[in-house]
Amino acid sequence: MNLNSKVGSFELANPFIAASGTYGYGTEYGDLSPAKEWGAVILKSVSRNLRPGNVPPRCCEVDSGMINSIGLANVGLEKFMAEKLPAFAAENPDATCIASLAGETLDEFLYLAENLSKAKAIKAFELNISCPNVAKGGMHFGADCNASRQLVSEMKKITSIPVWVKVTPSTTDPVGVATVCAEAGADAVVATNTIPAMKIDINRCRPVLGNITGGLSGPAIFPASLRIAYMIHKALPKLPLVGCGGVDCGEKAVQYILAGCSAVEIGTATFRQPDTLVQVKKFLAEYMDKMGFKSIEDFKGLAARI
């Protein structure tokens, strides 16, 4: 059988992608989950300038998941290109690397893309449109169809690198956002990002997180993210789609593929079980053998053909 997969014209040795943030700058996991074993790895989101992130505490566990309020803390573009990216490329010459871009304005996204397009190690961009659009008063790009359309359209004008858009589950119309991104030329859509959430400490009588709220990830969000991926595929069956949210086992990964996804991102699960990739790859191979599927294409979107 063949575990290879394609997200548009983007070829992967297997359909599993290490999600942004949880895989750090690509060197932290070492032999625990080697970058070359993944179909691709998405490095920690990068912004134009250094971001210290939100005040601590930044993470907390909840039933079937975790809430993070990292605040997109990162070293900034200059240090990313001078230190982090070269270190990753040197240690992982056989890995496929995707850059996650986190801009607060259209100009910042374009600046990041223009500069990172020069880096040979970068094979695709994932746009984090859950970032606050400062020029529009803080509304997320992903909650504004016009802003999303403009962002993707302008990105495609300045780079030949594939552009993936990570949609937010916070919008009331994820299909609408995916549609305008596709019309603007997005090479793929990633469904979805974390879900806004919070936790309160009943003994201290105050929110647990320093930023009060954060993003819920882990198994708790899987059914919601799967639904959005399914809806997008049903509406836009030709749009390359990547599933993201809550995958901690092979069965959930297969569900994303059946819903129409060509690839699946895995993130929070690797905190608890760094070798999650080994298990999901094994499950996928056994599932395909049992079902008689020879390739990912044989069952991609099968559940949506009703």
Backbone bond lengths (Angstrom), bond angles and torsions (degrees), N, CA, C in turn:
res aa  C-N    CA-C-N  psi(-1)  N-CA   C-N-CA  omega(-1)  CA-C   N-CA-C  phi
1 M - - - 1.464 - - 1.526 110.17 -
2 N 1.313 115.74 163.47 1.454 121.62 -174.50 1.521 109.77 -120.99
3 L 1.346 116.72 116.19 1.468 120.82 179.44 1.526 112.32 -89.65
4 N 1.326 117.60 0.67 1.460 120.08 178.19 1.524 110.67 -60.12
5 S 1.325 115.02 150.01 1.455 119.30 178.28 1.517 109.81 -143.49
6 K 1.325 116.26 157.70 1.459 121.29 177.86 1.518 109.57 -127.82
7 V 1.328 115.37 130.50 1.462 121.30 172.50 1.520 105.19 -107.25
8 G 1.316 116.26 93.78 1.455 120.24 -169.78 1.516 108.67 67.30
9 S 1.325 116.84 -124.30 1.465 121.68 177.57 1.521 111.81 -90.91
10 F 1.322 116.32 -1.28 1.465 122.60 -175.14 1.526 109.17 -86.65
11 E 1.324 117.03 116.76 1.457 121.43 -175.10 1.530 111.47 -97.09
12 L 1.335 114.78 137.25 1.457 122.10 -179.77 1.529 109.48 -124.74
13 A 1.322 116.52 142.18 1.466 120.57 178.31 1.525 111.23 -69.24
14 N 1.318 116.56 -26.26 1.469 122.55 173.19 1.524 106.83 -153.32
15 P 1.335 118.51 162.37 1.471 119.97 -171.81 1.515 115.92 -81.73
16 F 1.321 118.48 11.48 1.460 120.45 -174.36 1.528 112.34 -104.11
17 I 1.335 115.06 129.46 1.457 122.37 -175.38 1.528 109.64 -123.76
18 A 1.322 116.52 130.93 1.465 120.61 174.96 1.518 108.74 -73.01
19 A 1.331 116.56 122.71 1.465 121.51 -173.86 1.528 111.99 -72.14
20 S 1.319 114.84 152.57 1.456 121.45 179.45 1.526 111.37 -62.83
21 G 1.317 115.27 143.50 1.466 120.47 178.13 1.509 111.77 93.40
22 T 1.317 116.49 -57.00 1.459 120.38 -176.60 1.523 112.39 -72.06
23 Y 1.341 117.37 -23.20 1.470 120.32 -179.52 1.532 111.28 -98.35
24 G 1.325 116.53 7.02 1.455 120.77 176.96 1.516 112.88 58.94
25 Y 1.333 115.77 -138.43 1.465 121.05 179.40 1.531 111.54 -97.39
26 G 1.334 116.24 17.85 1.446 120.84 172.89 1.506 116.20 87.92
27 T 1.336 117.69 -2.72 1.463 120.51 -178.97 1.526 112.28 -114.87
28 E 1.324 117.08 -9.59 1.462 120.28 -173.08 1.535 114.22 -72.69
29 Y 1.324 117.02 -30.70 1.466 119.21 -175.19 1.521 112.86 -82.56
30 G 1.317 118.17 -22.97 1.462 121.19 178.06 1.504 112.88 51.72
31 D 1.337 115.87 -127.08 1.462 121.83 -178.10 1.529 113.09 -79.78
32 L 1.338 117.87 -8.29 1.460 120.18 179.59 1.523 111.45 -66.43
33 S 1.323 115.81 -38.55 1.465 121.29 179.07 1.527 107.61 -155.28
34 P 1.340 116.94 77.10 1.470 121.82 -173.03 1.529 113.14 -56.43
35 A 1.315 115.82 138.68 1.456 120.78 -178.11 1.522 112.13 -58.45
36 K 1.320 117.55 -34.35 1.465 120.76 -176.93 1.520 112.61 -68.24
37 E 1.330 117.67 -17.55 1.461 120.96 -179.39 1.530 111.96 -82.14
38 W 1.321 116.71 -18.13 1.455 120.97 178.81 1.530 110.03 -84.03
39 G 1.329 116.53 155.96 1.447 119.50 171.97 1.516 109.69 -62.07
40 A 1.328 116.03 -38.34 1.468 123.28 175.03 1.517 107.65 -163.64
41 V 1.311 116.18 161.45 1.466 120.82 174.09 1.529 108.00 -126.50
42 I 1.323 115.33 138.72 1.467 121.07 177.41 1.518 107.29 -105.74
43 L 1.313 115.91 118.91 1.456 120.09 -176.74 1.526 111.20 -75.32
44 K 1.304 114.78 165.01 1.464 122.34 179.93 1.522 110.25 -52.74
45 S 1.326 116.89 135.71 1.464 121.45 -177.42 1.522 111.58 -52.58
46 V 1.323 115.29 140.99 1.456 120.62 -179.41 1.526 110.01 -119.19
47 S 1.317 115.60 138.30 1.466 122.69 175.19 1.525 108.16 -115.29
48 R 1.319 116.12 170.32 1.474 119.02 -177.00 1.524 111.03 -62.61
49 N 1.322 116.55 -45.68 1.458 121.13 -179.03 1.525 110.76 -112.37
50 L 1.321 115.61 160.25 1.464 121.10 176.24 1.524 109.86 -54.95
51 R 1.326 115.85 137.39 1.469 120.73 175.73 1.521 108.78 -122.50
52 P 1.342 118.59 118.94 1.468 120.49 179.37 1.518 112.86 -71.88
53 G 1.322 117.34 -18.59 1.466 120.38 179.81 1.516 112.74 87.79
54 N 1.326 114.52 -176.42 1.461 120.61 -177.38 1.524 111.96 -79.26
55 V 1.322 115.27 164.64 1.463 120.26 178.74 1.531 109.18 -69.92
56 P 1.327 118.65 145.32 1.467 121.28 177.25 1.529 110.75 -75.69
57 P 1.317 116.03 163.96 1.471 129.79 -5.77 1.526 111.29 -64.85
58 R 1.351 115.82 146.47 1.458 121.02 -174.93 1.526 113.72 -110.36
59 C 1.303 117.26 -14.76 1.473 120.51 -178.27 1.521 110.31 -139.74
60 C 1.319 115.04 150.23 1.459 119.70 171.79 1.527 109.04 -154.12
61 E 1.315 115.42 149.39 1.464 120.21 177.50 1.519 109.93 -84.64
62 V 1.314 114.70 147.71 1.463 122.13 173.31 1.523 106.93 -137.70
63 D 1.322 116.75 173.60 1.456 119.12 179.15 1.526 109.97 -56.28
64 S 1.323 116.51 124.24 1.463 123.22 176.37 1.516 114.08 58.02
65 G 1.327 117.48 35.60 1.451 118.53 176.40 1.518 113.37 169.05
66 M 1.301 114.61 -162.26 1.458 120.50 178.01 1.529 108.74 -148.84
67 I 1.325 115.28 157.12 1.459 121.12 174.92 1.519 106.96 -115.23
68 N 1.329 116.02 127.76 1.462 118.70 177.06 1.519 110.21 -118.71
69 S 1.308 113.83 146.04 1.461 121.08 176.50 1.523 108.15 -134.85
70 I 1.345 114.57 53.00 1.457 120.22 -176.89 1.529 111.08 -65.01
71 G 1.329 115.74 -33.49 1.460 119.06 -179.91 1.516 113.30 77.71
72 L 1.342 115.74 27.20 1.470 121.43 178.85 1.531 111.54 55.59
73 A 1.330 116.35 37.69 1.463 120.04 176.33 1.525 108.99 -59.89
74 N 1.341 116.43 131.16 1.461 119.74 178.11 1.519 109.82 -162.13
75 V 1.327 115.67 169.57 1.468 121.03 -172.33 1.525 113.12 -80.81
76 G 1.322 117.83 -8.22 1.457 120.58 -178.20 1.525 111.65 88.97
77 L 1.318 116.29 158.85 1.459 122.10 -172.73 1.530 113.78 -58.94
78 E 1.318 117.60 -45.30 1.464 120.47 -175.31 1.525 111.66 -59.36
79 K 1.332 116.53 -49.84 1.466 119.97 -179.09 1.532 110.77 -71.50
80 F 1.322 116.83 -32.40 1.458 120.61 177.85 1.531 110.05 -60.28
81 M 1.334 116.32 -46.39 1.460 120.07 -177.52 1.534 112.44 -76.34
82 A 1.319 116.69 -29.92 1.464 120.33 -177.28 1.524 113.03 -84.25
83 E 1.361 116.86 -30.61 1.455 119.52 -173.68 1.539 113.99 -124.50
84 K 1.320 116.91 -55.81 1.461 120.05 -171.33 1.530 113.16 -66.59
85 L 1.325 116.59 -48.66 1.459 120.11 -177.93 1.532 111.99 -66.72
86 P 1.342 119.39 -44.77 1.468 118.88 176.90 1.530 112.70 -61.42
87 A 1.340 117.22 -36.78 1.459 120.34 179.14 1.525 110.63 -64.62
88 F 1.332 115.91 -41.96 1.467 119.93 177.93 1.522 110.58 -63.32
89 A 1.329 116.91 -47.78 1.465 121.16 -177.50 1.523 111.58 -62.59
90 A 1.335 116.32 -37.82 1.464 120.15 -179.26 1.530 111.44 -67.89
91 E 1.324 116.72 -39.25 1.462 120.79 -178.42 1.523 112.91 -81.85
92 N 1.332 116.23 -23.00 1.457 120.11 -173.62 1.529 111.55 -133.02
93 P 1.340 117.66 63.54 1.466 120.30 -176.05 1.526 114.19 -64.34
94 D 1.330 116.60 -20.89 1.466 120.13 -177.67 1.526 113.32 -99.26
95 A 1.320 117.12 3.56 1.468 120.73 -177.17 1.519 111.18 -89.32
96 T 1.326 115.31 154.83 1.464 121.92 175.68 1.521 108.18 -100.66
97 C 1.311 116.22 123.51 1.470 121.47 -171.57 1.526 111.78 -113.46
98 I 1.330 115.69 134.25 1.457 123.34 176.50 1.528 107.85 -120.51
99 A 1.316 117.07 137.40 1.464 121.53 178.83 1.519 110.02 -99.10
100 S 1.332 115.86 133.40 1.458 122.03 175.60 1.521 108.64 -97.05
101 L 1.335 116.87 121.62 1.461 121.38 -177.01 1.525 110.59 -101.98
102 A 1.327 115.33 131.35 1.461 121.24 -179.13 1.519 109.51 -125.79
103 G 1.314 116.15 95.13 1.459 120.73 179.78 1.512 111.66 -110.22
104 E 1.313 116.27 151.98 1.461 120.91 177.37 1.522 112.09 -102.39
105 T 1.330 116.15 -6.32 1.460 121.45 175.23 1.522 107.56 -142.97
106 L 1.309 116.18 163.28 1.461 120.34 176.04 1.521 110.33 -58.24
107 D 1.305 116.73 -44.87 1.466 120.85 -178.18 1.528 111.85 -60.54
108 E 1.345 117.03 -36.74 1.459 119.10 179.71 1.526 110.75 -67.81
109 F 1.327 117.49 -43.20 1.467 120.17 176.38 1.534 110.42 -57.43
110 L 1.319 116.34 -44.95 1.458 120.26 -177.50 1.528 111.24 -67.02
111 Y 1.311 116.61 -38.09 1.458 121.11 177.67 1.529 110.61 -62.11
112 L 1.328 115.65 -44.36 1.462 120.30 179.21 1.526 111.02 -62.22
113 A 1.313 116.18 -46.85 1.463 120.47 -178.19 1.524 111.63 -64.24
114 E 1.320 116.53 -42.49 1.463 120.80 -178.30 1.523 110.64 -60.97
115 N 1.325 116.57 -42.71 1.459 120.48 -178.22 1.525 112.43 -75.44
116 L 1.327 116.94 -42.44 1.458 119.96 -177.91 1.522 112.89 -74.03
117 S 1.324 117.34 -17.84 1.465 120.21 176.38 1.531 111.11 -64.58
118 K 1.320 116.19 -19.00 1.461 120.97 179.55 1.530 111.88 -80.64
119 A 1.327 117.01 -13.90 1.464 121.01 -177.11 1.526 110.53 -85.18
120 K 1.318 117.34 118.44 1.463 121.77 -177.03 1.526 112.65 -64.33
121 A 1.334 116.90 -26.31 1.462 120.04 -176.48 1.527 112.40 -72.13
122 I 1.319 117.50 -22.77 1.466 121.39 -176.43 1.524 110.52 -82.89
123 K 1.328 116.06 122.01 1.466 120.98 -177.49 1.530 113.25 -105.68
124 A 1.329 117.29 -15.27 1.467 121.08 177.94 1.520 108.29 -162.95
125 F 1.336 115.25 160.79 1.461 121.84 174.44 1.525 108.92 -112.67
126 E 1.331 116.18 138.43 1.461 121.14 168.80 1.520 106.98 -112.54
127 L 1.327 116.15 119.17 1.462 120.46 -178.65 1.515 109.63 -88.72
128 N 1.319 115.80 120.47 1.459 121.33 177.28 1.529 108.25 -86.33
129 I 1.334 116.39 87.61 1.472 119.35 -176.03 1.528 112.02 -85.76
130 S 1.333 116.16 15.29 1.460 119.75 169.01 1.523 110.55 -87.41
131 C 1.342 115.70 1.51 1.464 119.41 176.52 1.525 109.96 -69.86
132 P 1.333 117.41 148.03 1.468 119.56 177.16 1.518 111.22 -70.75
133 N 1.307 117.61 128.11 1.460 122.70 178.27 1.532 107.70 -84.09
134 V 1.320 116.10 93.85 1.461 121.64 -174.36 1.525 111.75 -57.24
135 A 1.329 116.16 -36.96 1.466 120.17 -178.66 1.526 112.33 -65.97
136 K 1.338 116.24 -19.06 1.465 120.12 179.73 1.532 111.40 -110.58
137 G 1.327 115.94 24.39 1.456 120.07 175.33 1.509 115.10 81.88
138 G 1.331 117.75 14.99 1.456 120.52 176.02 1.509 115.35 102.83
139 M 1.321 118.61 -7.53 1.465 120.72 176.69 1.521 109.73 -63.83
140 H 1.332 117.00 139.14 1.451 120.51 178.74 1.528 110.60 -64.67
141 F 1.348 116.10 142.58 1.462 120.46 175.06 1.528 109.40 -53.90
142 G 1.331 115.47 -41.66 1.457 120.42 -175.24 1.511 114.86 -69.99
143 A 1.314 117.87 -11.08 1.463 120.76 177.79 1.519 111.28 -96.83
144 D 1.315 116.95 1.87 1.469 122.89 -176.37 1.525 108.17 -128.81
145 C 1.324 116.93 107.23 1.466 120.91 -177.26 1.522 112.29 -59.31
146 N 1.309 117.28 -40.34 1.467 120.37 -178.77 1.526 111.32 -65.75
147 A 1.333 116.58 -41.60 1.463 120.53 179.30 1.522 110.45 -66.74
148 S 1.341 116.43 -39.46 1.459 120.63 179.08 1.524 110.73 -64.42
149 R 1.326 115.93 -44.19 1.458 120.48 179.43 1.533 111.01 -60.92
150 Q 1.332 116.18 -46.06 1.454 120.19 -178.68 1.526 111.20 -64.06
151 L 1.318 116.43 -42.03 1.454 120.85 -179.17 1.527 111.12 -59.68
152 V 1.325 116.72 -51.06 1.467 120.30 -178.12 1.525 110.69 -65.12
153 S 1.320 116.69 -42.94 1.452 121.07 -179.34 1.525 111.72 -59.11
154 E 1.328 116.58 -45.50 1.465 120.65 -179.60 1.525 111.10 -70.55
155 M 1.334 117.48 -34.78 1.463 120.87 177.40 1.520 110.62 -61.79
156 K 1.324 116.39 -44.01 1.464 120.74 -176.93 1.528 112.30 -66.95
157 K 1.324 116.46 -20.12 1.464 120.15 178.96 1.529 112.63 -76.67
158 I 1.336 116.27 -24.28 1.459 118.30 -171.95 1.524 114.28 -111.62
159 T 1.340 118.21 -5.76 1.455 119.27 -179.10 1.520 111.23 -141.34
160 S 1.322 114.90 146.79 1.461 120.63 175.10 1.521 111.11 -98.07
161 I 1.328 116.44 -2.44 1.468 121.53 178.35 1.524 109.03 -75.10
162 P 1.347 117.75 138.13 1.464 120.46 179.42 1.531 112.29 -54.13
163 V 1.324 115.30 138.06 1.463 121.92 -178.65 1.522 109.67 -113.19
164 W 1.339 116.10 116.73 1.462 122.44 175.89 1.518 108.36 -104.57
165 V 1.312 116.94 142.22 1.458 121.33 -179.79 1.526 109.59 -115.61
166 K 1.326 116.61 122.28 1.470 121.51 -179.51 1.521 108.75 -93.19
167 V 1.319 115.98 105.44 1.463 119.75 -174.50 1.527 111.21 -77.47
168 T 1.304 115.20 150.12 1.452 121.60 178.72 1.524 110.87 -90.87
169 P 1.322 118.56 139.20 1.465 120.56 175.41 1.521 111.99 -76.71
170 S 1.334 116.96 -4.20 1.464 120.89 -177.33 1.526 112.60 -76.70
171 T 1.323 116.93 -20.64 1.452 119.16 179.63 1.527 110.92 -73.68
172 T 1.320 116.28 149.80 1.467 120.18 178.25 1.526 111.54 -79.79
173 D 1.344 116.62 -9.89 1.457 120.06 -176.76 1.525 111.20 -137.53
174 P 1.341 117.80 70.23 1.465 119.44 -179.27 1.522 112.82 -62.85
175 V 1.331 117.16 -31.88 1.462 120.04 177.74 1.528 110.18 -66.39
176 G 1.326 116.16 -39.43 1.458 120.54 177.89 1.517 111.53 -62.74
177 V 1.326 117.03 -43.26 1.464 120.97 178.77 1.523 109.66 -64.27
178 A 1.342 117.08 -44.62 1.463 120.53 178.79 1.525 110.79 -61.49
179 T 1.312 116.07 -37.61 1.468 120.66 -179.07 1.520 112.00 -64.23
180 V 1.336 116.83 -48.22 1.468 118.82 -178.68 1.525 110.78 -67.79
181 C 1.336 117.63 -33.28 1.462 120.43 177.81 1.532 110.09 -66.30
182 A 1.338 115.91 -41.34 1.469 120.37 177.76 1.521 110.39 -64.00
183 E 1.318 116.59 -43.19 1.464 120.66 179.52 1.523 111.89 -63.69
184 A 1.323 116.15 -30.47 1.464 121.14 -179.57 1.519 112.54 -81.98
185 G 1.345 116.55 -7.14 1.458 119.74 175.38 1.509 116.32 110.80
186 A 1.335 119.03 9.84 1.460 120.84 178.48 1.523 110.31 -56.24
187 D 1.328 116.17 136.96 1.462 120.75 -179.62 1.518 111.95 -80.55
188 A 1.326 117.15 -20.54 1.456 121.75 177.48 1.517 109.36 -167.25
189 V 1.327 115.44 159.91 1.460 121.99 174.43 1.520 108.06 -120.60
190 V 1.327 116.03 139.87 1.466 122.49 177.43 1.525 107.96 -108.63
191 A 1.328 116.27 123.75 1.471 121.19 -178.10 1.535 109.23 -123.35
192 T 1.336 117.99 109.39 1.456 129.52 10.22 1.526 110.12 -144.08
193 N 1.325 115.41 -169.63 1.452 122.12 174.26 1.535 108.67 -93.79
194 T 1.340 116.31 -172.49 1.467 120.18 179.55 1.534 111.42 -70.24
195 I 1.328 115.28 164.02 1.461 122.43 -179.48 1.531 109.48 -105.94
196 P 1.330 119.30 129.58 1.465 121.35 179.81 1.528 111.52 -54.59
197 A 1.336 116.31 134.71 1.468 120.41 -176.17 1.525 110.35 -159.49
198 M 1.327 115.38 171.55 1.461 120.06 176.61 1.521 110.47 -155.32
199 K 1.334 115.70 167.96 1.458 122.79 176.64 1.522 107.83 -142.14
200 I 1.350 116.71 142.37 1.464 121.74 -179.35 1.526 110.02 -116.23
201 D 1.311 115.82 132.93 1.463 122.82 175.83 1.522 107.77 -82.37
202 I 1.329 118.60 112.27 1.470 121.29 -173.70 1.526 112.07 -75.13
203 N 1.344 117.68 -17.12 1.462 119.49 177.68 1.522 111.63 -84.68
204 R 1.318 116.56 -35.95 1.464 121.28 177.51 1.524 111.59 -90.56
205 C 1.347 115.09 -12.98 1.467 121.69 177.94 1.524 112.15 58.97
206 R 1.315 114.48 42.26 1.458 119.37 178.85 1.527 109.69 -155.47
207 P 1.319 117.04 161.07 1.471 119.25 178.54 1.524 112.00 -58.40
208 V 1.314 116.39 145.41 1.461 121.59 -179.18 1.523 111.34 -70.40
209 L 1.308 116.70 -42.20 1.460 120.51 -176.40 1.527 112.04 -82.28
210 G 1.326 115.65 143.64 1.455 120.47 178.97 1.516 112.51 -62.41
211 N 1.331 116.42 -30.10 1.461 121.30 179.75 1.529 111.72 -93.14
212 I 1.332 116.46 7.50 1.469 125.94 -179.64 1.532 111.93 73.80
213 T 1.339 117.62 -56.56 1.456 120.60 179.81 1.528 110.69 -118.01
214 G 1.328 115.28 164.37 1.458 120.80 178.84 1.510 110.03 -155.84
215 G 1.322 116.28 -160.76 1.457 121.10 -178.66 1.515 111.29 -110.97
216 L 1.324 116.23 125.05 1.463 121.94 179.33 1.523 109.63 -81.15
217 S 1.326 116.05 130.73 1.462 121.93 176.22 1.518 108.79 -135.60
218 G 1.327 116.06 176.46 1.452 119.98 179.91 1.518 112.29 97.73
219 P 1.340 117.79 -176.69 1.465 122.73 -175.11 1.524 114.74 -51.40
220 A 1.331 117.71 -27.39 1.468 120.78 -177.42 1.525 112.46 -59.75
221 I 1.329 117.99 -30.04 1.465 119.43 -174.78 1.531 112.71 -97.34
222 F 1.331 117.09 -3.02 1.466 119.10 -175.19 1.529 114.15 -55.06
223 P 1.328 120.05 -50.96 1.469 118.65 -177.87 1.523 113.46 -59.97
224 A 1.324 116.96 -37.83 1.466 120.88 -179.73 1.527 111.45 -69.07
225 S 1.336 116.36 -43.16 1.459 120.02 179.64 1.519 111.40 -68.09
226 L 1.333 116.41 -38.50 1.464 120.68 178.29 1.527 110.51 -61.07
227 R 1.320 116.04 -41.73 1.463 120.68 179.36 1.524 110.76 -60.05
228 I 1.314 116.79 -44.75 1.461 120.06 -178.75 1.527 110.57 -65.24
229 A 1.338 116.59 -42.58 1.464 119.57 177.60 1.525 110.27 -59.85
230 Y 1.308 116.86 -44.22 1.465 122.10 179.60 1.525 111.10 -61.03
231 M 1.331 116.34 -44.97 1.470 121.19 179.86 1.529 111.50 -61.50
232 I 1.330 115.47 -42.85 1.461 119.41 -179.34 1.526 110.54 -65.15
233 H 1.325 116.57 -42.98 1.465 119.09 -179.81 1.528 111.60 -65.90
234 K 1.322 116.90 -39.64 1.465 119.89 178.96 1.524 111.09 -61.56
235 A 1.328 116.08 -39.26 1.457 120.58 -177.86 1.528 112.35 -80.68
236 L 1.338 115.96 -32.26 1.467 121.47 -175.11 1.528 109.62 -132.54
237 P 1.324 118.20 68.37 1.467 121.28 -172.86 1.517 114.93 -62.23
238 K 1.319 118.58 -21.44 1.456 121.11 -179.30 1.527 112.99 -91.51
239 L 1.330 116.75 -8.38 1.465 120.61 -179.39 1.527 110.56 -77.79
240 P 1.330 119.32 121.92 1.465 121.09 175.17 1.529 110.20 -57.81
241 L 1.334 115.18 133.34 1.458 120.60 -171.35 1.523 110.54 -132.49
242 V 1.333 115.77 139.48 1.460 122.47 177.13 1.523 107.96 -121.35
243 G 1.322 117.08 127.95 1.458 121.07 179.15 1.511 111.06 -86.72
244 C 1.319 116.53 142.40 1.465 120.36 -179.16 1.519 109.26 -153.46
245 G 1.328 115.65 128.41 1.455 119.99 176.07 1.510 113.00 131.48
246 G 1.330 116.65 107.76 1.455 121.01 169.41 1.506 118.02 86.53
247 V 1.328 118.55 4.63 1.471 119.61 -177.28 1.530 110.39 -77.29
248 D 1.318 115.88 116.99 1.462 121.13 176.48 1.525 111.58 -130.86
249 C 1.341 116.42 8.21 1.463 120.56 179.36 1.525 108.68 -159.09
250 G 1.313 115.44 165.83 1.446 120.55 -178.04 1.513 114.30 -64.29
251 E 1.323 117.30 -34.97 1.459 120.12 -178.32 1.521 111.37 -60.68
252 K 1.326 117.25 -41.69 1.463 120.32 -179.87 1.520 111.03 -68.87
253 A 1.324 116.93 -36.46 1.460 119.87 176.75 1.521 110.39 -61.96
254 V 1.314 116.80 -43.29 1.464 121.61 178.92 1.526 110.55 -62.28
255 Q 1.330 117.13 -37.89 1.459 119.88 179.04 1.535 111.22 -61.24
256 Y 1.338 116.74 -39.52 1.464 119.43 177.39 1.536 110.67 -62.53
257 I 1.317 116.72 -41.87 1.464 119.81 179.85 1.528 110.23 -65.80
258 L 1.325 117.64 -42.42 1.462 121.33 177.18 1.527 111.44 -62.30
259 A 1.341 116.15 -27.90 1.467 120.78 179.26 1.525 112.15 -79.14
260 G 1.333 116.93 -10.89 1.455 119.48 176.91 1.515 115.84 123.31
261 C 1.328 117.59 5.09 1.464 121.11 -178.11 1.526 112.06 -86.53
262 S 1.315 115.66 139.51 1.464 121.03 177.18 1.525 111.63 -87.38
263 A 1.319 116.68 -20.99 1.457 122.06 -179.92 1.525 108.70 -149.05
264 V 1.331 115.57 164.67 1.462 121.35 -175.46 1.523 109.73 -137.11
265 E 1.321 116.58 127.04 1.466 120.66 175.90 1.525 110.53 -88.03
266 I 1.323 115.01 143.21 1.464 121.67 178.56 1.518 107.83 -127.53
267 G 1.332 116.85 129.78 1.454 119.49 -176.14 1.512 114.61 -133.31
268 T 1.320 116.76 -82.79 1.464 121.92 -172.98 1.521 112.97 -54.65
269 A 1.321 117.53 -35.09 1.470 121.06 -178.21 1.521 112.43 -57.91
270 T 1.335 117.11 -30.00 1.463 119.66 -177.21 1.525 112.58 -73.11
271 F 1.334 117.75 -16.68 1.463 119.92 173.89 1.530 110.45 -66.60
272 R 1.316 115.18 -44.13 1.465 120.35 -177.68 1.521 111.27 -82.23
273 Q 1.331 116.01 -35.11 1.460 120.91 -175.86 1.526 108.95 -139.09
274 P 1.325 117.85 89.43 1.460 121.34 -174.99 1.527 114.41 -57.31
275 D 1.334 117.65 -25.35 1.461 119.81 -179.07 1.533 112.38 -94.14
276 T 1.324 117.30 24.03 1.464 121.00 178.77 1.524 111.30 -52.99
277 L 1.330 117.29 -38.25 1.457 121.07 -178.43 1.526 111.68 -57.46
278 V 1.321 117.31 -42.04 1.466 120.85 -179.30 1.519 110.27 -59.37
279 Q 1.320 115.67 -42.84 1.456 120.34 -177.18 1.531 112.38 -69.63
280 V 1.329 117.31 -42.50 1.463 118.69 -177.62 1.523 111.25 -70.66
281 K 1.318 117.86 -34.58 1.462 120.24 176.29 1.526 110.95 -65.34
282 K 1.315 116.26 -41.25 1.467 120.86 178.68 1.525 110.10 -63.99
283 F 1.329 116.61 -44.27 1.468 120.33 -179.85 1.520 110.17 -62.73
284 L 1.333 117.05 -44.29 1.457 120.40 -178.47 1.529 110.97 -60.40
285 A 1.328 117.16 -45.07 1.464 120.74 -179.57 1.523 110.71 -62.48
286 E 1.335 116.32 -42.56 1.463 119.88 -179.73 1.522 111.39 -68.40
287 Y 1.315 116.51 -37.88 1.463 120.99 178.97 1.524 110.39 -64.37
288 M 1.321 116.58 -46.52 1.461 120.16 -179.55 1.525 111.43 -62.91
289 D 1.319 116.00 -39.05 1.462 120.16 178.27 1.528 110.73 -64.51
290 K 1.329 116.19 -44.19 1.472 120.67 -179.69 1.516 111.84 -64.11
291 M 1.333 116.60 -38.82 1.458 121.08 -176.32 1.532 113.66 -87.66
292 G 1.315 115.77 -9.08 1.456 119.47 -179.88 1.520 114.53 80.23
293 F 1.332 116.85 20.01 1.456 120.89 178.74 1.532 109.82 -86.37
294 K 1.314 117.18 131.26 1.464 121.51 -178.47 1.523 112.50 -93.97
295 S 1.319 117.02 -21.09 1.464 120.94 -178.65 1.525 109.95 -149.74
296 I 1.316 116.28 165.94 1.462 121.83 177.59 1.530 110.22 -59.70
297 E 1.313 116.71 -37.62 1.466 121.05 -178.56 1.522 112.56 -61.85
298 D 1.334 116.95 -24.40 1.464 120.41 -178.37 1.523 112.90 -63.84
299 F 1.337 116.81 -28.27 1.466 118.21 -177.43 1.526 113.92 -128.87
300 K 1.333 117.07 2.12 1.469 120.06 177.10 1.529 109.90 -61.98
301 G 1.322 116.44 123.01 1.462 122.01 177.83 1.518 114.69 76.50
302 L 1.324 117.25 9.57 1.460 120.64 -176.54 1.520 112.09 -60.67
303 A 1.342 117.62 -36.23 1.455 121.10 -178.61 1.525 112.23 -72.17
304 A 1.332 116.56 -17.76 1.469 120.61 -178.61 1.528 112.46 -91.33
305 R 1.320 116.48 -1.74 1.472 119.46 -177.97 1.523 111.11 -92.15
306 I 1.318 114.66 50.26 1.460 119.71 -179.94 1.534 109.22 -130.45
